Amino acid sequence: MRIKVKNLGVLKQAEFSLGDFTIICGENNTGKTYATYALYGFLNTWREQLDYMEASFIPDEIMNDLHKNGIVRIKPLEYMQEAQKTLDAICIHYSSSLSRVFAAPKEKFQHTQFQVSLENGSLSDHNKPPQFKHKMGALNRQIFSLSMEEESEELEVSLLMDMDKAGTPPGFLERRINVAVSEIIFEIIFGPLFPNPFIASAERTGAAIFRKELNFARNRLLKEMNQADEKIDPRELLHKSYQDYPSPVEKNVDFTRQLEDVAKQKSFLVDKHPEVLKRFTDIIGGEYRVTRNDELYFIPRGKRIKLGMDESASGVRSMLDIGFYLRHEAKPGDLLMVDEPELSLHPENQRRIARLFARLVNLGVKVFITTHSDYIVKELNTLIMLNQDKTHLKKIAKREGYDRAELLNPQRIKMYIAEEDLIKLDGNQRRTRCQTLVEAKIDPELGIEARSFDTTINEMNEIQDAILWEED
């Protein structure tokens, strides 16, 4: 999947691909969070956008066959072109609604464009179409069914009643069935390519420490609404109270408010890969506990004390929602998005979080991060460089405690640097210097070219060399 943005915050024009592990680094105010939030908003709402579009691209002759014979079989991938046109329309509509994702004035996004397209080879890696059977209807009656058998490439559409006897307006059922079938085909084609996102924004530390206050504020608002003038729409007032926050931040707030319910579930890591959760425990130095009364505690390892979030280290708070996601919600195929995972973490724990992300990627959970951390990038370099069939590298990995499950295939990683560069803007032959995302080179033997950090590190080294060796 490739994403292209234009006039998004400080990003004049930029393109990036979503890999199994995607990294965006760069200086402050260079567009990293804009790209992250825009992608999250799309992945979180594309099905809603599809409902709004009322996709309908099944030819009339197919609908006529269904009407005549009561059953048709359709190969979804034959409708790839029509589905891509619908995706383009969805992106146009989504671009016009970006102000809600960022909780910002519409004027800031009136020239913004957000586009998604499939890359060559995307469908070759496509997940197998799902096996399912759905019955659908209208006017409280089941009218047709949609089914797909295991290993089949065909979607079967069957009428459950005679459309001529349905008593609906002319063309109503045909349109209803066309939209339903088109949406299923769109889901079959794009669903496996658009992962379910979970985001940990840079504001997550505050959401963790003030979760009780957030609950109180919401309850107080509900009480005030009940006492308000009857002319006030309570739903409108409740909606307005949350418009000051970008949707990723709002999701963090909602997630931390619902930890008691979240804790009732188990992710696939609990039973199948408990070593991942142990690695996470090593990073935070203990475990989170939430009680039936929705009391949240942190229990330091080896100690018989319970600490509230306000008593816990900032690193513990910054990892709260990530920890609950890993233990209770993570699924293969998900996309874990973390804005600045290094927040409040010691350099050693920054290295550990890089290795934890690598394990998740190798288990099928996609990871997307923005970072200022040279420690994280250099640790990822190590995981790439050690992933070679060379005797001395295997010895180093064993000596330094690196597990095979942590090593990374460079082909699964995409890294971009948010910076100014000379690029050809759409419609122009001349190159223009503007803010964009530049793809970093990744070499199996040398790792990631992270010049965003290297320039600063080299400058610091030169200054220290001068201090030590230069004389009057």
C-alpha positions as CSV (number, residue, x, y, z in Angstrom):
1,M,0.0,0.0,0.0
2,R,1.4,3.4,-1.0
3,I,0.2,6.7,0.4
4,K,0.6,10.1,-1.2
5,V,-0.1,13.4,0.5
6,K,-0.1,17.0,-0.7
7,N,-0.4,20.1,1.3
8,L,-0.6,18.2,4.6
9,G,0.7,20.5,7.3
10,V,4.3,21.3,6.5
11,L,4.5,18.5,4.0
12,K,4.2,20.0,0.5
13,Q,4.2,16.7,-1.2
14,A,5.3,13.3,0.0
15,E,4.9,9.6,-0.7
16,F,5.5,6.6,1.5
17,S,4.8,2.9,1.5
18,L,3.5,0.9,4.5
19,G,5.9,-1.9,5.2
20,D,5.8,-4.6,7.9
21,F,7.9,-2.1,9.9
22,T,7.6,1.5,9.0
23,I,9.8,4.3,10.6
24,I,9.6,8.0,10.1
25,C,12.3,10.1,11.7
26,G,13.4,13.7,11.4
27,E,13.6,17.0,13.3
28,N,10.8,18.6,15.2
29,N,8.0,20.2,13.1
30,T,8.9,18.4,9.9
31,G,5.6,16.5,9.3
32,K,6.1,13.2,11.0
33,T,3.0,13.4,13.2
34,Y,0.9,14.8,10.3
35,A,1.7,11.8,8.1
36,T,1.0,9.4,11.1
37,Y,-2.3,10.9,12.1
38,A,-3.6,11.1,8.5
39,L,-2.8,7.4,7.9
40,Y,-4.4,6.4,11.2
41,G,-7.5,8.4,10.4
42,F,-7.9,6.7,7.0
43,L,-7.3,3.1,8.4
44,N,-9.7,3.8,11.2
45,T,-12.5,5.1,9.1
46,W,-12.3,3.7,5.5
47,R,-15.3,1.3,6.1
48,E,-17.3,4.3,7.2
49,Q,-16.2,6.2,4.1
50,L,-17.3,3.2,2.0
51,D,-20.8,3.2,3.6
52,Y,-21.0,6.9,2.7
53,M,-20.0,6.3,-0.9
54,E,-22.6,3.5,-1.4
55,A,-20.3,1.7,-3.8
56,S,-22.1,0.1,-6.7
57,F,-20.1,-1.3,-9.6
58,I,-21.7,-4.7,-10.5
59,P,-22.7,-4.6,-14.2
60,D,-26.4,-4.7,-15.1
61,E,-26.1,-8.0,-16.9
62,I,-24.9,-9.7,-13.7
63,M,-27.9,-8.3,-11.9
64,N,-30.2,-9.4,-14.7
65,D,-28.8,-13.0,-14.4
66,L,-29.4,-12.9,-10.7
67,H,-33.0,-11.8,-11.2
68,K,-33.5,-14.5,-13.9
69,N,-31.7,-17.5,-12.4
70,G,-31.8,-16.6,-8.6
71,I,-28.0,-17.2,-8.3
72,V,-24.8,-15.8,-9.7
73,R,-21.1,-16.4,-9.0
74,I,-18.7,-13.5,-9.1
75,K,-14.9,-13.5,-9.1
76,P,-14.0,-10.5,-6.8
77,L,-10.6,-9.8,-8.3
78,E,-12.1,-9.2,-11.7
79,Y,-13.5,-6.0,-10.2
80,M,-10.2,-4.7,-9.2
81,Q,-10.4,-1.6,-11.5
82,E,-13.8,-0.6,-10.3
83,A,-12.8,-1.1,-6.7
84,Q,-9.8,1.1,-7.2
85,K,-12.1,3.8,-8.6
86,T,-14.2,3.6,-5.5
87,L,-11.0,3.8,-3.3
88,D,-10.1,7.0,-5.2
89,A,-13.5,8.4,-4.4
90,I,-13.2,7.4,-0.8
91,C,-9.8,9.2,-0.6
92,I,-11.3,12.4,-2.0
93,H,-14.0,12.3,0.6
94,Y,-11.6,11.5,3.4
95,S,-9.3,14.4,2.3
96,S,-12.3,16.8,2.8
97,S,-12.8,15.5,6.3
98,L,-9.2,15.7,7.6
99,S,-10.0,18.7,9.7
100,R,-12.0,16.4,12.0
101,V,-9.1,13.9,12.3
102,F,-6.8,16.8,13.4
103,A,-9.5,18.8,15.3
104,A,-8.3,21.9,13.3
105,P,-10.1,24.5,11.2
106,K,-11.2,23.4,7.7
107,E,-9.2,26.2,6.1
108,K,-6.0,24.4,7.0
109,F,-6.9,21.4,4.9
110,Q,-8.9,22.9,2.0
111,H,-6.0,22.1,-0.4
112,T,-4.9,18.8,1.2
113,Q,-5.0,15.6,-0.8
114,F,-4.7,12.1,0.6
115,Q,-4.4,9.2,-1.8
116,V,-4.0,5.4,-1.4
117,S,-3.0,3.0,-4.1
118,L,-1.9,-0.6,-4.4
119,E,1.7,-1.2,-5.3
120,N,2.9,-3.8,-7.8
121,G,2.8,-7.2,-6.2
122,S,0.3,-6.3,-3.5
123,L,-2.2,-8.8,-4.6
124,S,0.4,-11.6,-5.0
125,D,0.8,-11.4,-1.2
126,H,-2.9,-11.1,-0.7
127,N,-4.4,-13.1,2.1
128,K,-6.8,-15.9,1.1
129,P,-10.4,-14.6,0.7
130,P,-12.3,-15.3,3.9
131,Q,-14.8,-18.1,4.2
132,F,-18.2,-16.7,5.1
133,K,-22.0,-16.8,4.6
134,H,-24.3,-13.9,5.3
135,K,-28.0,-13.5,4.8
136,M,-29.2,-9.9,4.1
137,G,-32.5,-8.3,3.7
138,A,-34.7,-5.2,3.9
139,L,-38.1,-4.5,5.3
140,N,-37.6,-7.1,8.0
141,R,-37.3,-9.9,5.4
142,Q,-34.3,-12.0,4.3
143,I,-33.9,-11.4,0.6
144,F,-30.5,-12.6,-0.5
145,S,-27.4,-14.3,0.8
146,L,-23.7,-13.9,0.1
147,S,-21.3,-16.7,0.6
148,M,-17.7,-17.8,-0.2
149,E,-16.4,-21.3,0.4
150,E,-12.9,-22.1,1.6
151,E,-10.2,-22.0,-1.1
152,S,-12.8,-20.6,-3.5
153,E,-12.2,-17.6,-5.8
154,E,-15.9,-17.0,-6.3
155,L,-18.5,-15.1,-4.4
156,E,-21.9,-16.7,-4.6
157,V,-25.0,-14.4,-4.5
158,S,-28.4,-16.2,-4.0
159,L,-31.9,-14.8,-3.9
160,L,-34.0,-16.0,-0.9
161,M,-37.2,-14.7,-2.4
162,D,-38.7,-13.6,-5.7
163,M,-37.8,-9.9,-6.2
164,D,-41.0,-9.3,-8.2
165,K,-43.0,-10.3,-5.2
166,A,-41.1,-8.3,-2.6
167,G,-43.4,-5.4,-2.7
168,T,-40.6,-2.8,-3.0
169,P,-40.3,0.1,-5.4
170,P,-38.9,-0.7,-8.8
171,G,-35.2,-1.1,-8.8
172,F,-34.9,-0.8,-5.0
173,L,-33.8,-4.4,-4.4
174,E,-31.4,-4.4,-7.4
175,R,-29.7,-1.3,-6.0
176,R,-29.6,-2.8,-2.4
177,I,-28.0,-6.0,-3.6
178,N,-25.6,-4.2,-5.9
179,V,-24.3,-2.0,-3.1
180,A,-24.0,-5.0,-0.7
181,V,-22.1,-7.1,-3.2
182,S,-19.9,-4.2,-4.2
183,E,-19.0,-3.6,-0.5
184,I,-18.2,-7.3,0.1
185,I,-15.9,-7.3,-3.0
186,F,-14.2,-4.1,-1.8
187,E,-13.7,-5.7,1.6
188,I,-12.3,-8.9,0.0
189,I,-9.8,-6.9,-2.2
190,F,-8.7,-4.2,0.3
191,G,-9.6,-5.6,3.7
192,P,-6.4,-7.7,4.1
193,L,-4.3,-4.8,2.8
194,F,-5.7,-2.2,5.2
195,P,-4.7,-3.4,8.7
196,N,-6.6,-2.6,11.9
197,P,-4.8,0.2,13.6
198,F,-4.0,0.9,17.2
199,I,-2.3,4.2,18.0
200,A,-0.3,5.4,21.0
201,S,0.0,9.2,20.5
202,A,2.7,11.3,22.1
203,E,0.0,12.6,24.5
204,R,-0.4,9.1,26.0
205,T,1.5,9.9,29.2
206,G,-1.1,12.6,30.2
207,A,-4.0,10.3,29.3
208,A,-2.6,7.7,31.7
209,I,-2.2,9.9,34.7
210,F,-5.5,11.8,34.3
211,R,-7.7,8.8,33.4
212,K,-9.8,9.3,36.6
213,E,-10.2,13.0,36.0
214,L,-11.3,12.3,32.4
215,N,-14.0,9.9,33.7
216,F,-15.1,12.5,36.2
217,A,-15.2,15.2,33.6
218,R,-17.4,13.1,31.3
219,N,-19.8,12.1,34.1
220,R,-20.1,15.7,35.2
221,L,-20.9,16.7,31.6
222,L,-23.6,14.1,31.4
223,K,-25.1,15.4,34.7
224,E,-25.0,19.0,33.4
225,M,-26.7,17.9,30.1
226,N,-29.6,16.4,32.1
227,Q,-30.1,19.7,33.9
228,A,-29.7,21.8,30.7
229,D,-32.4,23.6,28.8
230,E,-34.6,21.2,26.9
231,K,-33.7,23.1,23.7
232,I,-30.1,21.9,24.0
233,D,-29.2,18.7,22.1
234,P,-27.2,16.6,24.6
235,R,-25.5,14.6,21.8
236,E,-24.4,17.8,20.1
237,L,-23.0,19.1,23.4
238,L,-21.2,15.8,24.1
239,H,-19.7,15.8,20.6
240,K,-18.5,19.4,20.9
241,S,-16.7,18.7,24.1
242,Y,-14.3,16.3,22.2
243,Q,-13.7,18.4,19.1
244,D,-10.6,20.0,20.7
245,Y,-8.6,16.8,20.4
246,P,-7.2,15.0,17.3
247,S,-8.9,11.6,16.8
248,P,-5.7,9.6,17.8
249,V,-5.6,11.5,21.1
250,E,-9.3,10.9,21.6
251,K,-8.7,7.2,21.0
252,N,-6.0,7.2,23.6
253,V,-8.3,8.9,26.1
254,D,-11.1,6.5,25.4
255,F,-8.8,3.4,25.6
256,T,-7.4,4.4,29.0
257,R,-10.9,5.1,30.3
258,Q,-12.1,1.6,29.3
259,L,-9.2,-0.4,30.8
260,E,-11.4,-2.5,33.0
261,D,-13.3,-3.8,30.0
262,V,-10.1,-4.1,27.9
263,A,-8.6,-6.3,30.6
264,K,-11.3,-8.9,30.2
265,Q,-9.9,-9.9,26.8
266,K,-6.7,-11.9,26.0
267,S,-4.5,-11.3,22.9
268,F,-2.9,-14.1,21.0
269,L,0.4,-13.3,22.7
270,V,-0.9,-14.5,26.1
271,D,-1.1,-18.1,25.2
272,K,1.1,-18.4,22.1
273,H,3.9,-16.0,22.7
274,P,4.2,-15.1,26.5
275,E,7.9,-14.4,25.9
276,V,6.9,-11.1,24.2
277,L,4.9,-10.0,27.3
278,K,7.9,-10.9,29.5
279,R,10.1,-8.7,27.4
280,F,7.6,-5.9,27.8
281,T,7.6,-6.5,31.6
282,D,11.4,-6.2,31.5
283,I,11.1,-2.8,29.9
284,I,8.7,-1.3,32.4
285,G,10.1,-3.2,35.4
286,G,6.8,-4.6,36.6
287,E,3.2,-5.2,35.7
288,Y,0.0,-3.2,35.4
289,R,-3.1,-4.3,37.3
290,V,-6.7,-3.0,36.9
291,T,-9.3,-4.0,39.5
292,R,-13.0,-4.7,39.2
293,N,-13.5,-1.2,40.6
294,D,-11.5,0.2,37.8
295,E,-8.5,1.0,40.0
296,L,-5.3,1.0,38.0
297,Y,-2.0,0.1,39.7
298,F,1.6,-0.6,38.7
299,I,3.3,-3.3,40.7
300,P,7.1,-3.1,40.5
301,R,8.8,-6.5,40.0
302,G,10.0,-8.1,43.2
303,K,8.2,-5.6,45.5
304,R,5.0,-5.9,47.5
305,I,3.7,-2.4,46.8
306,K,1.0,-1.0,44.4
307,L,1.6,2.4,42.8
308,G,-1.0,4.6,41.2
309,M,-0.1,6.2,37.9
310,D,0.6,9.5,39.6
311,E,3.2,7.7,41.7
312,S,4.8,5.7,38.9
313,A,7.7,6.6,36.7
314,S,6.9,8.5,33.5
315,G,8.2,5.6,31.5
316,V,5.6,3.4,33.1
317,R,2.9,5.8,32.1
318,S,4.1,6.2,28.6
319,M,3.9,2.5,28.0
320,L,0.5,1.9,29.6
321,D,-1.7,1.7,26.5
322,I,0.9,-0.2,24.6
323,G,1.1,-2.8,27.4
324,F,-2.7,-3.3,27.6
325,Y,-2.8,-3.5,23.8
326,L,-0.2,-6.2,23.7
327,R,-1.7,-8.3,26.5
328,H,-5.4,-7.8,25.7
329,E,-6.0,-6.8,22.1
330,A,-3.1,-7.5,19.7
331,K,-3.9,-9.7,16.7
332,P,-1.8,-10.8,13.7
333,G,-2.3,-8.4,10.9
334,D,-2.8,-5.4,13.2
335,L,-0.9,-2.2,12.8
336,L,0.6,-0.9,16.0
337,M,1.4,2.8,15.6
338,V,3.5,4.6,18.2
339,D,4.4,8.2,18.1
340,E,7.8,8.6,19.7
341,P,8.1,5.2,21.5
342,E,11.3,6.5,23.3
343,L,9.2,8.9,25.5
344,S,10.7,8.8,29.0
345,L,12.7,5.6,28.4
346,H,16.3,5.1,29.4
347,P,18.6,4.3,26.4
348,E,18.8,0.7,27.3
349,N,15.0,0.4,27.3
350,Q,14.9,2.2,24.0
351,R,17.0,-0.6,22.6
352,R,14.7,-3.2,24.3
353,I,11.6,-1.6,22.7
354,A,13.2,-1.8,19.3
355,R,13.8,-5.5,19.8
356,L,10.2,-6.0,21.1
357,F,8.9,-4.3,17.9
358,A,11.0,-6.6,15.8
359,R,9.5,-9.6,17.6
360,L,6.0,-8.3,16.9
361,V,6.8,-7.8,13.2
362,N,8.1,-11.4,12.9
363,L,4.9,-12.6,14.5
364,G,2.7,-10.8,12.0
365,V,1.9,-7.5,13.8
366,K,2.8,-4.6,11.6
367,V,4.6,-1.7,13.4
368,F,4.7,2.0,12.5
369,I,6.7,4.5,14.5
370,T,7.9,8.1,14.5
371,T,11.1,8.6,16.4
372,H,13.9,11.0,17.4
373,S,15.9,8.1,19.0
374,D,19.2,7.2,17.6
375,Y,19.3,4.3,20.0
376,I,16.2,2.7,18.5
377,V,17.5,3.1,14.9
378,K,20.9,1.8,15.8
379,E,19.4,-1.2,17.5
380,L,17.3,-1.9,14.4
381,N,20.5,-1.7,12.4
382,T,22.0,-4.4,14.6
383,L,19.0,-6.6,14.1
384,I,19.3,-6.2,10.3
385,M,23.0,-6.7,10.2
386,L,22.9,-9.8,12.4
387,N,20.3,-11.4,10.1
388,Q,22.8,-13.0,7.8
389,D,24.0,-16.6,7.4
390,K,27.6,-15.9,8.6
391,T,29.4,-17.8,11.3
392,H,30.9,-14.8,13.1
393,L,27.6,-13.0,13.1
394,K,25.9,-16.0,14.7
395,K,28.6,-16.1,17.4
396,I,28.1,-12.4,18.1
397,A,24.3,-12.8,18.3
398,K,24.7,-15.6,20.8
399,R,27.3,-13.8,22.9
400,E,25.2,-10.6,23.1
401,G,22.0,-12.4,23.8
402,Y,20.1,-11.8,20.5
403,D,17.4,-14.2,19.7
404,R,16.6,-15.4,16.2
405,A,13.0,-14.2,16.7
406,E,14.3,-10.6,16.9
407,L,16.3,-10.4,13.7
408,L,14.9,-8.4,10.9
409,N,14.7,-8.9,7.1
410,P,15.6,-5.5,5.6
411,Q,13.0,-6.0,2.8
412,R,10.3,-5.8,5.4
413,I,11.4,-2.4,6.6
414,K,10.5,1.1,5.2
415,M,12.2,4.1,6.7
416,Y,11.6,7.8,5.7
417,I,13.3,11.0,6.8
418,A,11.1,14.1,7.1
419,E,13.2,16.9,5.6
420,E,13.5,19.3,2.8
421,D,14.5,17.9,-0.6
422,L,14.4,18.7,-4.3
423,I,11.4,16.9,-5.8
424,K,9.1,17.2,-8.9
425,L,5.8,18.5,-7.8
426,D,2.8,17.1,-9.7
427,G,2.6,18.8,-13.1
428,N,6.1,20.3,-13.0
429,Q,9.2,19.1,-14.7
430,R,11.5,21.3,-12.6
431,R,12.5,20.2,-9.2
432,T,11.4,22.3,-6.3
433,R,12.9,22.3,-2.8
434,C,10.1,21.6,-0.3
435,Q,9.3,19.6,2.9
436,T,8.7,16.0,2.1
437,L,9.6,12.4,3.1
438,V,12.8,10.9,1.7
439,E,13.2,7.2,1.7
440,A,16.3,6.0,3.5
441,K,18.5,3.3,2.1
442,I,18.6,0.0,3.9
443,D,21.5,-2.3,3.3
444,P,21.5,-5.9,4.6
445,E,25.2,-5.5,5.7
446,L,25.3,-1.8,6.8
447,G,21.7,-1.3,8.0
448,I,19.7,1.9,7.8
449,E,21.2,5.2,6.5
450,A,19.9,7.5,9.2
451,R,21.6,10.8,8.2
452,S,19.0,12.7,10.3
453,F,20.9,11.5,13.4
454,D,24.4,11.0,11.9
455,T,24.8,14.7,11.2
456,T,24.1,15.7,14.8
457,I,26.3,12.9,16.2
458,N,29.2,13.8,14.0
459,E,29.0,17.4,14.9
460,M,29.0,16.5,18.6
461,N,32.0,14.2,18.1
462,E,33.9,16.9,16.3
463,I,33.3,19.4,19.1
464,Q,34.5,17.0,21.8
465,D,37.5,16.1,19.7
466,A,38.4,19.8,19.5
467,I,38.0,20.1,23.3
468,L,40.3,17.2,23.9
469,W,43.0,17.8,21.3
470,E,43.1,21.4,20.2
471,E,45.5,23.7,21.9
472,D,46.1,27.4,21.9
